[in-house]
Amino acid sequence: MTAMTMTLETMACRVESILGHWQAALETAEQGVQICPKYGPLWFVLLRQAEKLHGAAAVKEYAPSAIASICSELHWKIHFEVATACSRQGALPQCRQSIGRAALQCPRHLRWKVWLLAARAELWEGSADACRRLLAQARIDAPSRMQVAVCLERARTEEFLGNLKGTRVAFGEAHACEGHDWKAHLLTSVD
């Protein structure tokens, strides 16, 4: 199978999903990974479709096969997908376990994304202090061009927690970031 064929398979799955044909999308993805198990993008589509249809347990079931098939550079992302699914289902212990695996295997320049996911999971679990510590770690690990994204996430978190002073401080930090983007201006003007 050529990469172009697998790209078409991936797009076919996405179209089926957009149309609400989740079972057809999952079946197409399953067939695709049987034909070309090393094609990572199709595994990620499969994991998302499995979650839509069967929840986090299905994502956890597919994860070992995905890890055994795709290149090792993407293993962290499989763990990230499992953590995301567990977080959405409210399974914090499994989410934390997968976050830990993702953080250990993730390239340093992307680790901040893992900390953001962990912060969101902790926030939904009601642990504001843990969330804030994880956001601080995300800010430390984020490349300079992504610092603004972490600051904006912190602002949203503080707003969610009802801490308007903390929200303003985080917006101020977002404005001070190197190469801050339009979102910092837009979100601040709404405030």
C-alpha positions in Angstrom: 0.0 0.0 0.0 1.3 3.4 -0.9 1.3 6.4 1.5 -1.2 8.1 -0.9 -3.6 5.2 -0.6 -3.4 5.3 3.2 -3.9 9.0 3.2 -7.0 8.5 1.2 -8.1 5.8 3.7 -7.6 8.3 6.5 -9.6 11.0 4.7 -12.4 8.5 4.0 -12.6 7.8 7.7 -12.7 11.5 8.6 -15.5 12.1 6.0 -17.5 9.2 7.4 -17.0 10.6 10.9 -18.1 14.1 9.9 -21.2 12.6 8.3 -21.9 10.8 11.6 -21.2 7.4 10.2 -19.0 6.4 13.1 -19.3 2.7 12.7 -18.3 2.9 9.0 -15.4 5.1 9.9 -14.2 2.7 12.5 -14.5 -0.3 10.2 -12.6 1.6 7.4 -9.9 2.5 9.9 -9.7 -1.1 11.1 -9.3 -2.4 7.6 -6.7 0.2 6.9 -4.5 -0.6 9.8 -4.8 -4.3 8.9 -3.5 -3.5 5.4 -0.8 -1.1 6.5 -0.2 -1.3 10.3 2.7 1.1 10.3 0.7 4.1 9.1 0.4 6.2 12.2 -2.3 8.8 11.2 -4.8 6.0 10.5 -4.2 4.6 14.0 -5.1 8.0 15.5 -8.3 8.2 13.5 -9.1 4.7 14.7 -8.5 5.5 18.3 -10.8 8.6 18.1 -13.5 6.6 16.4 -13.2 3.8 18.9 -13.7 6.3 21.7 -16.8 7.9 20.0 -18.4 4.4 19.7 -17.2 2.5 22.7 -15.5 4.9 25.1 -12.0 5.0 26.8 -11.9 1.2 27.3 -11.8 0.7 23.5 -9.0 3.2 23.1 -7.0 1.3 25.8 -7.7 -2.0 24.0 -6.4 -0.7 20.7 -3.4 1.1 22.2 -1.0 -1.9 22.5 -1.6 -2.9 18.8 -0.9 0.7 17.8 2.3 0.9 19.8 3.5 -2.4 18.4 2.9 -1.2 14.9 3.9 2.4 14.6 7.3 4.1 14.9 8.6 4.6 18.4 8.6 8.4 18.0 4.8 8.3 18.1 4.3 6.1 21.1 3.9 9.1 23.4 1.0 10.3 21.3 -0.8 6.9 21.7 -0.5 7.3 25.4 -1.7 10.9 25.1 -4.8 9.7 23.2 -5.5 7.1 25.9 -5.1 9.8 28.6 -7.4 12.2 26.7 -10.1 9.5 26.4 -9.8 8.6 30.1 -9.9 12.2 31.1 -13.1 12.7 29.1 -14.6 9.7 30.8 -13.6 10.9 34.2 -11.2 8.0 34.8 -8.4 10.1 36.5 -6.2 7.2 37.7 -5.9 5.7 34.2 -5.5 9.2 32.8 -2.7 10.0 35.2 -1.0 6.7 34.3 -1.2 7.4 30.6 0.0 11.0 31.1 3.0 9.7 32.9 3.8 7.3 30.0 3.3 10.1 27.5 5.5 12.5 29.4 8.3 10.0 29.6 8.3 9.2 25.9 7.4 12.6 24.5 10.0 14.8 22.8 11.0 17.6 25.2 9.7 20.4 22.9 6.2 18.8 23.0 6.0 17.9 26.7 4.1 21.1 27.5 1.1 19.6 25.7 1.1 16.7 28.0 1.1 19.0 31.0 -1.8 21.0 29.6 -3.8 17.8 29.3 -2.8 16.8 32.8 -3.8 20.3 34.1 -7.3 20.0 32.5 -7.8 16.6 33.9 -6.9 17.8 37.4 -9.1 20.8 37.1 -12.1 18.7 36.2 -11.3 16.5 39.1 -11.5 19.5 41.4 -7.8 19.9 42.1 -7.1 23.6 41.3 -3.7 23.6 43.0 -2.5 20.6 41.0 -3.8 22.2 37.9 -1.9 25.4 38.5 1.3 23.5 39.2 0.9 21.6 35.9 0.2 24.8 34.0 3.4 26.3 35.6 5.4 23.3 34.4 3.8 23.6 30.9 5.0 27.2 30.8 8.5 26.2 31.7 8.6 23.4 29.1 6.8 25.3 26.3 8.9 26.7 23.5 8.9 30.5 23.4 6.5 30.7 20.5 4.0 28.6 22.4 4.2 30.4 25.8 1.2 32.5 24.8 -1.0 29.4 24.5 -0.1 28.2 28.0 -0.8 31.7 29.4 -4.2 31.8 27.7 -5.0 28.3 29.1 -4.1 29.6 32.5 -6.3 32.6 32.0 -9.2 30.3 31.1 -8.5 28.2 34.1 -8.5 31.1 36.5 -11.7 32.5 34.9 -13.3 29.1 35.4 -12.2 29.1 39.0 -13.7 32.6 39.5 -10.3 34.2 40.1 -10.6 37.3 37.9 -7.4 38.8 39.3 -5.5 35.7 38.3 -7.2 35.8 34.9 -6.0 39.4 34.3 -2.4 38.4 35.4 -2.4 35.5 33.0 -3.6 37.8 30.2 -0.9 40.2 31.0 1.7 37.4 30.8 0.2 36.4 27.4 0.6 39.9 26.1 4.3 39.9 27.3 5.1 36.7 25.5 7.4 36.7 22.5 5.3 36.8 19.3 2.0 36.7 21.1 -0.9 36.1 18.8 -4.2 37.7 18.0 -6.0 35.4 20.6 -4.4 37.3 23.4 -5.8 40.6 22.1 -9.2 39.2 21.2 -9.7 37.5 24.6 -8.5 40.5 26.5 -10.8 42.9 24.7 -13.8 40.7 25.6 -12.8 40.9 29.2 
